[in-house]
């Protein structure tokens, strides 16, 4: 188990990921560790070796692209909801390269290069994901 650095607040958590930590796996482990059943989060930092995609509704799949090297995270936003009783992340990212060009998409994988600084907003509620046949994804069940 990774021991992450975090601070609890009245409405959520501040969370710091260190160099070398895998982003999605660490965020998921944190949600499991803290029994987070619904949350929204945002973060900034610097990541490397990202894998991002976008959802192709017609083909019901995520074409993916890898971005090797270091990138500045301009915005990393997402949420957690329960699927089959476990917290599942949905995360989007915008990041820039050395030429200040922005890229973005659904974040599948990244490693912290310098830092990852996140805020999780929670309210103690449960939120579930259910499969929606019309789009082929598990979406919030409100």
N, C-alpha and C positions, 0 to 999 in steps of 0.2 A: 504494500500500500504506500502510495506517495503521501508524504505529510506536506500539505499545501499551507501556504501562509494566507490566513484570512482573518477578518475582523467582523464580528456580528454587529449589526445595527438594529434599530427598532423595526425597520422595514426591509431588511435584507442583509447583504454581505458585501464587503470589499474583499477581493481575491487577487492575489499576486502569483503569477506563474513565472518560474525562473528559467533561465537559459537551458535548453535541452529538453524541456518538458513538451510532450505532444499535446496540442491544444484541445482537440475534441475529446480525446480520452481522459485528459485531466479534468475538464469541465464536467464530464459525465461522472467520473469517480467522485468529484466534489458533491454533485447533486445527490448521488447515492449515499455518500458518507453523512451528509446533513439532512437526509430524508426530505429532499425538496421535491414536492409533487406538482408544483406549478411555479414558474418564474419567467421573467424577462431579464435579459442581460445585455450589457454593452461593454466594449473594451477597446483599448488601443495598445500599441506597442510596436515591436518589430519581430517578424516571423521569417522563417526560411522554408524552402522546399514545400510549397503549398500545392494542394490539389483542389481545384474548384470546378464547378459545373453549373449547368442551368437545366431546368426541367423542360424537356421536349414533350409537350402534351400529346401530339399526334402519335409519337412512337412510345410514349409512356416510359421514358428512360432519361437518365442524366448523362449526356455527353460530358466527358471530363477533360481537363487540361492540367498538366503539371507546370509549375513555375519554379525552376531551380534557382537557388541563390537567395539573397537577403532582400526583404521588402519592408517598407514602412507601412504599418497598419493605420489607415485613415479612419476606418470605422469597422467594427466587428459587432454585429448585433444578432440577437437570437432569442429563443425561448426554450423552455423545458415543459413538457407535459408527459403524462404517463401513457405508456403503451404496453399492454400485457403486464401491468403492475410495476414497470420500471421507468425511471425518468429517461426520456429520449430528447436529445437536442435537435433544434432546427436553427442553423446558423448561416448568416450571410456576411460577406466581407468585401470591403473595398480597400485596395492596397496600391502603393505606388513603387515604381522601380527607380533606378538611379537617374533616369532621364525625366523624372517627375510625371511619367505617364501612369494613369490610373487603370486598374484592372479590377474585376470583381465577379462575384457569383456566390453560389451555394458552397460553403466550406466543408470539404470532406476530410482534409488532413492538413496539418501544418505543425512545425516545430518552433518553439520560442527561440529566437536568435538573441535578443537582448532582454526583453521583459514582456509580460502580458499582464495588463492591469484592467481588471473587470469589476463591474458592479452588478450584482444580482438583486433584483427587486422581487420580494416575496410577500405574500399576505396570508399564508397558511391554508389557502384553498387547494383543492384537488382539481386538476384539469386532465381530461382524457383525450386521447387520439383514437379516432375510429376510421376505418377504411371507407373512402368515398369512391364508389365505382365510377362516377362520372369523370373523375380526373385521374384515378389510379394511384392515389396517395392516401395515407392516413393523416387526416386533418383534425383540428380541434373539434370536439363534440360539445357544443355549448347548449 
